[in-house]
Amino acid sequence: MQTVVLAAGEGTRMRPLTDRRPKPMLPVADRPLVAHTMAAAVEAGASRFVLVVGYRREAVREYFGDEFRGVPVEYAVQDNQRGTADAVETAAEFLTPDPFVVLNGDALYDVESLSTLYDRTPAVGAVRVDDPTQYGVIEVQDGRVTAVVEKSDDPPTDLVNAGAYAFPAVAREYLNVEDSERGERELTDVLERVCAVADVRAVSIDRWLDVGRPWELLAANEWKLGELDRRVEGTVSEDAHLRDDVVVEAGARVDPGVVIEGPALVRAGASVGPNAYVRGATLVGPDASVGHSVEVKNAVLMRGATASHLSYVGDSILGRSVNFGAGTTVANLRHDDEPVRLTVKGDRVSTGRRKFGVVCGDGVKTGIDASLNAGVTLSTDARVDPGETVTRDR
């Protein structure tokens, strides 16, 4: 089935990680986030893709080209991001007069549930959550979807909209909706119009992750790294120890004295060691470096990120070309044992995680013996002086 994938947004809640790339292109295990969404769609039954692109769209085009896993890819450009309905209307000129699926390009779905969605048009993906106040919730009567209620302090159900839709062809006629109270044209308004003329069913999504904030990028990597099978193609010293599911890609190097406990992925051009310890769900990105006596735990090091000497990096995200000076230490636990808080669009919010370290934008550099407190965000190209203790965002 023809499939529209929404990948035009800037991802402001992910800043500074999205200062120089669109959110759907953030790394999750061995590929960008949106590539996982599209891979699941291919297995579920996608016959062609229309990728809606906008912010930093050249990165998306360069990665996918004209085809993804044998499925043709076309691009619709949404210059001004005015909402999800506006995005799909931008893609409408590429659609044939047939049913179509719409997927959020910044969400992960399990293949089995997505396959059910493709087979049950018209339908909407739904997930039960403990706290539905942060999502649009779906009202269902006698198995039929009747309404979608946007973020509410008193939601009528715990069944939330997973951002996956299988629309009948007639939905193309309903895309020109009015602006919502948020000033955006919402795809949920289109869904409600379709519900008035068709029997729309809620398809339960067994596993789903909306990747909108930095700690959710960590969770996405935990999910997808956990699916990797052990594979060693790079150069690994006889004096290194790889435990459980560890992938060392061709062109990567693991030096003597290293211990890597999976799930972990060491990408091409990366180096680990000597005498380093990598554990938890960790991504060591292309050309990244984990050096002598460095411990990395449950973290994402993007392309070219470097922690060369005597550092601890826990539960953190390091953007491209970050350089930690010798002895830089990341704190990832509050003394009061409460969940770590992080700044998102100017507000301090809970990550829901007992352990969470720091978020570093591209090009951050720290001096020797720097200390970074739990929940600190360092903006793109920020600098930390030698011996400095950073307790506030920079």
Phi, psi and omega per residue, in radians:
M1 nan 2.510 3.096
Q2 -1.112 2.443 -2.975
T3 -2.352 2.187 3.054
V4 -1.670 2.216 3.117
V5 -2.018 2.151 -3.066
L6 -1.534 1.976 -3.067
A7 -2.483 0.634 -3.054
A8 -1.745 -0.272 -2.980
G9 -1.271 2.803 -3.117
E10 -1.447 -0.554 -3.115
G11 1.337 0.947 -3.061
T12 -1.139 -0.484 3.131
R13 -1.267 -0.212 3.115
M14 -1.660 -0.048 -3.107
R15 -1.020 2.521 0.157
P16 -1.564 0.104 -3.074
L17 -1.133 -0.379 -3.115
T18 -1.829 0.230 3.110
D19 -1.055 -0.582 -3.029
R20 -2.166 0.195 3.097
R21 -2.724 2.658 3.070
P22 -1.285 2.600 -3.088
K23 -0.948 -0.745 -3.125
P24 -1.075 -0.229 -3.141
M25 -1.742 0.146 3.040
L26 -1.158 2.549 -3.028
P27 -1.333 2.306 3.005
V28 -2.257 1.877 -3.059
A29 0.980 -2.094 -2.969
D30 -1.676 0.201 -3.104
R31 -2.791 2.972 3.073
P32 -1.165 2.745 3.139
L33 -0.893 -0.874 -3.064
V34 -1.153 -0.427 3.113
A35 -1.203 -0.514 3.039
H36 -1.185 -0.735 3.098
T37 -1.041 -0.789 -3.095
M38 -1.256 -0.595 3.091
A39 -1.105 -0.725 3.088
A40 -1.124 -0.660 3.128
A41 -1.147 -0.681 3.102
V42 -1.052 -0.797 3.126
E43 -1.152 -0.528 -3.107
A44 -1.383 -0.379 3.107
G45 2.327 0.284 3.097
A46 -1.172 2.277 -3.125
S47 -1.820 -0.376 3.047
R48 -2.809 2.645 -3.129
F49 -2.003 2.471 2.851
V50 -2.059 1.906 -3.132
L51 -1.603 2.088 3.077
V52 -1.538 2.045 -3.054
V53 -2.124 2.789 3.130
G54 -2.771 -1.561 -3.119
Y55 -1.067 2.216 3.120
R56 0.858 0.755 -2.999
R57 -1.139 -0.367 -3.116
E58 -1.094 -0.543 3.139
A59 -1.158 -0.652 3.128
V60 -1.210 -0.818 -3.132
R61 -1.075 -0.728 -3.104
E62 -1.114 -0.659 -3.098
Y63 -1.286 -0.803 -2.983
F64 -1.600 -0.556 -3.105
G65 1.090 -2.459 -3.068
D66 -1.716 -0.009 -3.046
E67 -2.731 2.484 3.064
F68 -2.335 2.010 -3.132
R69 0.903 0.755 3.090
G70 1.434 0.006 -3.123
V71 -1.854 2.244 -3.124
P72 -1.070 2.533 3.131
V73 -2.190 2.250 3.001
E74 -2.107 2.847 -3.034
Y75 -2.193 2.275 2.993
A76 -1.954 2.307 -3.039
V77 -1.756 2.110 3.046
Q78 -1.843 1.663 -3.058
D79 -1.151 -0.717 3.120
N80 -2.013 2.085 -3.079
Q81 -1.377 1.689 -3.071
R82 -1.916 0.370 3.081
G83 2.078 2.931 -3.044
T84 -1.244 -0.624 3.094
A85 -1.158 -0.685 3.081
D86 -1.084 -0.672 3.121
A87 -1.109 -0.788 -3.134
V88 -1.196 -0.616 3.081
E89 -1.116 -0.609 3.055
T90 -1.058 -0.627 -3.131
A91 -1.423 -0.225 -2.971
A92 -1.036 -0.590 -3.108
E93 -1.155 -0.308 3.124
F94 -1.617 -0.127 -3.054
L95 -1.578 2.475 2.991
T96 -1.411 2.855 -3.128
P97 -1.326 1.062 -3.113
D98 -2.375 2.955 3.038
P99 -1.010 2.728 -3.127
F100 -2.607 2.681 3.099
V101 -1.842 2.506 3.026
V102 -2.127 2.260 3.123
L103 -2.230 2.478 2.991
N104 -1.290 2.253 -3.100
G105 -1.360 -0.003 3.106
D106 -2.034 0.507 3.111
A107 -2.275 2.610 3.069
L108 -1.874 2.410 -3.131
Y109 -2.279 2.539 3.015
D110 -1.346 2.552 -2.997
V111 -1.122 -0.719 -3.070
E112 -1.064 -0.798 3.130
S113 -1.141 -0.717 3.140
L114 -1.124 -0.639 3.089
S115 -1.073 -0.690 3.090
T116 -1.095 -0.712 3.112
L117 -1.060 -0.787 -3.129
Y118 -1.092 -0.565 -3.075
D119 -1.498 -0.121 -2.967
R120 -2.175 0.720 3.125
T121 -1.161 2.372 -0.050
P122 -1.468 2.521 -3.066
A123 -2.774 2.852 3.048
V124 -2.372 2.419 3.118
G125 -1.296 2.406 -3.080
A126 -2.398 2.521 -3.123
V127 -2.340 2.413 3.042
R128 -1.541 2.294 -3.119
V129 -2.285 2.786 3.141
D130 -1.258 -0.642 -3.119
D131 -2.178 1.622 -3.086
P132 -1.436 0.023 -3.048
T133 -1.146 -0.344 -3.100
Q134 -1.619 0.082 -3.035
Y135 -2.307 2.906 2.912
G136 -1.369 2.272 -3.099
V137 -1.839 2.640 -3.051
I138 -1.841 2.259 3.042
E139 -1.685 2.321 -3.098
V140 -2.250 2.334 3.043
Q141 -2.246 2.162 -3.135
D142 0.940 0.654 3.096
G143 1.444 -0.074 -3.088
R144 -1.854 2.345 3.093
V145 -1.255 2.247 -3.116
T146 -1.965 -0.481 -3.089
A147 -2.851 2.825 2.992
V148 -2.191 2.152 3.133
V149 -1.811 2.077 -3.121
E150 -1.216 2.973 -2.992
K151 -0.630 2.088 -3.040
S152 -2.332 2.536 3.073
D153 -1.269 -0.320 3.135
D154 -2.338 1.200 -3.066
P155 -1.130 2.469 -3.094
P156 -1.279 -0.342 3.132
T157 -2.510 3.016 3.025
D158 -1.832 0.295 -3.134
L159 -1.691 1.942 -3.028
V160 -1.866 2.717 -3.132
N161 -1.288 2.139 -3.096
A162 -1.600 0.123 3.094
G163 1.214 0.537 3.096
A164 -2.293 2.138 -3.035
Y165 -2.278 2.413 2.955
A166 -2.008 1.796 -3.015
F167 -1.686 2.521 2.946
P168 -1.265 2.859 -3.095
A169 -1.006 -0.557 -3.081
V170 -1.111 -0.330 -3.120
A171 -1.065 -0.429 3.121
R172 -1.046 -0.464 -3.130
E173 -1.376 -0.193 -3.027
Y174 -1.917 0.173 -3.016
L175 -1.307 -0.402 -3.073
N176 -1.485 1.225 -3.122
V177 -1.593 2.863 3.116
E178 -1.348 2.841 3.074
D179 -1.134 2.496 3.068
S180 -1.442 -3.088 3.094
E181 -1.101 -0.433 3.108
R182 -1.399 -0.061 -3.126
G183 1.420 0.364 3.138
E184 -2.193 2.731 3.065
R185 -1.611 1.965 -2.926
E186 -1.682 2.386 3.086
L187 -1.198 -0.408 3.083
T188 -1.131 -0.536 3.062
D189 -1.177 -0.641 3.053
V190 -1.114 -0.763 3.125
L191 -1.017 -0.746 -3.133
E192 -1.120 -0.636 3.072
R193 -1.113 -0.715 3.119
V194 -1.153 -0.675 3.129
C195 -1.051 -0.485 -3.126
A196 -1.276 -0.338 -3.075
V197 -2.133 -0.089 -3.072
A198 -2.473 2.764 3.124
D199 -1.519 1.553 -3.109
V200 -1.535 2.267 -3.109
R201 -1.893 2.604 3.046
A202 -1.575 2.124 3.105
V203 -1.737 2.147 -3.128
S204 -1.237 2.176 3.063
I205 -1.665 2.003 -3.043
D206 -1.210 -0.676 3.131
R207 -2.411 2.226 -3.018
W208 -2.657 2.538 3.083
L209 -2.518 2.091 3.030
D210 -1.522 1.985 -3.022
V211 -1.736 1.554 -3.079
G212 -2.032 -0.350 -3.062
R213 -2.284 2.799 -2.991
P214 -0.959 -0.726 -3.125
W215 -1.175 -0.406 3.057
E216 -1.324 -0.443 2.999
L217 -1.175 -0.672 3.029
L218 -1.058 -0.778 -3.136
A219 -1.098 -0.654 3.107
A220 -1.107 -0.716 3.100
N221 -1.191 -0.643 3.071
E222 -1.038 -0.740 3.131
W223 -1.098 -0.963 -2.980
K224 -1.362 -0.550 3.023
L225 -1.146 -0.576 3.122
G226 -1.172 -0.257 3.130
E227 -1.627 -0.102 -3.095
L228 -1.321 2.556 3.013
D229 -1.772 2.572 -3.101
R230 -0.955 2.295 3.122
R231 -2.695 2.220 -3.126
V232 -2.176 1.882 -3.137
E233 -2.035 -0.351 -3.129
G234 -1.509 -2.918 -3.108
T235 -1.619 2.065 -3.106
V236 -2.180 2.175 3.138
S237 -1.095 2.571 3.064
E238 -1.106 -0.363 -3.122
D239 -1.664 0.195 3.037
A240 -1.744 2.722 -3.111
H241 -2.203 2.067 3.087
L242 -1.890 2.120 -3.071
R243 -2.035 2.376 3.121
D244 1.155 -2.616 -3.003
D245 -1.487 1.677 3.109
V246 -2.078 2.333 3.062
V247 -1.980 2.179 3.040
V248 -2.056 1.880 -3.050
E249 -1.269 2.785 3.055
A250 -1.000 2.340 -3.123
G251 1.623 -0.127 3.049
A252 -1.583 2.812 -3.107
R253 -2.378 2.329 3.069
V254 -2.122 2.068 -2.974
D255 -1.580 3.026 -3.122
P256 -1.034 2.593 3.071
G257 1.397 0.005 -3.112
V258 -1.418 2.468 2.954
V259 -2.146 2.148 3.074
I260 -2.119 2.116 3.094
E261 -1.879 2.115 -3.090
G262 -1.300 2.945 0.129
P263 -1.392 2.313 -3.140
A264 -2.612 2.604 -3.141
L265 -2.286 2.143 3.068
V266 -1.911 1.941 -2.982
R267 -1.495 2.932 -3.070
A268 -0.962 2.354 3.116
G269 1.498 -0.170 -3.140
A270 -1.423 2.780 3.079
S271 -2.378 2.521 3.118
V272 -2.297 2.203 3.068
G273 1.802 -3.089 0.161
P274 -1.365 2.810 3.011
N275 1.011 0.702 3.092
A276 -1.809 2.813 -3.128
Y277 -2.259 2.038 3.119
V278 -2.074 2.205 -3.098
R279 -2.552 3.002 -3.081
G280 1.265 -3.036 3.102
A281 -1.365 1.683 -3.024
T282 -2.163 2.345 3.035
L283 -1.923 2.044 2.998
V284 -1.782 1.811 -2.945
G285 -1.238 3.065 -3.138
P286 -0.963 2.316 3.080
D287 1.098 0.221 3.062
A288 -1.380 2.853 -3.083
S289 -2.420 2.217 3.013
V290 -2.031 1.921 -2.910
G291 -1.712 -2.740 -3.002
H292 -1.022 2.167 3.063
S293 0.998 0.569 3.058
V294 -1.705 2.390 3.040
E295 -1.947 2.224 3.088
V296 -2.132 2.210 -3.082
K297 -2.272 2.126 3.009
N298 0.877 1.012 -3.019
A299 -2.404 2.887 3.060
V300 -2.085 2.071 3.004
L301 -1.914 1.971 -3.106
M302 -1.355 -3.124 -3.039
R303 -0.881 2.198 3.021
G304 1.337 0.042 3.105
A305 -1.193 2.510 -3.005
T306 -2.401 2.253 2.921
A307 -2.286 1.695 -2.866
S308 -1.558 -0.503 -2.985
H309 -2.548 2.187 2.813
L310 0.971 0.730 -3.099
S311 -2.049 2.784 2.971
Y312 -2.127 2.197 -3.139
V313 -2.216 1.814 -3.086
G314 -2.081 2.320 3.000
D315 0.912 0.778 -2.993
S316 -2.251 2.895 3.070
I317 -2.191 2.094 3.111
L318 -1.921 2.116 3.138
G319 -1.224 -3.085 -3.083
R320 -1.122 2.398 3.039
S321 1.064 0.400 2.967
V322 -1.154 2.488 3.129
N323 -2.286 1.932 3.068
F324 -1.566 2.159 3.082
G325 -1.187 2.820 -3.081
A326 -0.957 2.320 3.088
G327 1.441 0.077 3.082
T328 -1.119 2.287 -3.080
T329 -2.184 2.336 3.115
V330 -1.840 2.223 2.992
A331 -1.522 2.423 -3.116
N332 -2.299 0.362 -3.093
L333 -2.591 2.315 3.070
R334 -1.401 2.585 3.128
H335 -1.158 -0.490 3.136
D336 -1.524 0.036 3.074
D337 1.170 0.229 3.071
E338 -1.410 2.790 3.086
P339 -1.006 2.456 3.124
V340 -1.179 2.464 3.123
R341 -1.868 2.627 -3.091
L342 -2.409 2.633 3.104
T343 -1.451 2.160 3.090
V344 -2.230 1.984 -3.123
K345 0.918 0.730 3.039
G346 1.568 -0.136 -3.139
D347 -1.945 2.461 3.031
R348 -1.456 2.098 -3.085
V349 -2.279 2.729 -3.137
S350 -1.318 2.396 3.027
T351 -1.409 -0.246 -3.038
G352 1.288 0.112 -3.092
R353 -1.965 2.281 3.056
R354 -1.150 -0.580 3.118
K355 -2.107 2.108 3.044
F356 -2.723 2.353 -3.067
G357 -1.688 -1.927 -3.035
V358 -2.236 2.824 3.020
V359 -2.098 2.156 -3.112
C360 -2.069 2.171 3.029
G361 -1.225 3.001 3.139
D362 -0.965 2.497 2.968
G363 1.344 0.112 3.100
V364 -1.109 2.483 3.082
K365 -2.337 2.339 3.059
T366 -2.028 2.580 3.067
G367 -1.417 3.029 -3.106
I368 -1.100 2.546 3.070
D369 1.051 0.477 3.044
A370 -1.326 2.585 3.095
S371 -2.157 2.240 -3.087
L372 -2.023 2.154 -3.062
N373 -1.343 2.721 3.113
A374 -1.040 2.311 3.101
G375 1.496 0.189 3.102
V376 -1.475 2.435 3.014
T377 -1.984 2.217 3.067
L378 -1.867 2.100 -3.058
S379 -1.194 2.891 3.123
T380 -0.889 2.246 3.108
D381 1.144 0.315 3.095
A382 -1.168 2.740 -3.138
R383 -2.194 2.475 3.078
V384 -2.161 2.263 -3.077
D385 -1.279 2.746 3.053
P386 -0.989 2.372 3.096
G387 1.273 0.044 -3.071
E388 -1.378 2.501 3.000
T389 -1.850 2.091 -3.071
V390 -1.841 2.028 -3.133
T391 -1.980 -0.091 3.133
R392 -2.280 2.734 -3.137
D393 -1.028 2.618 3.125
R394 -2.357 nan nan
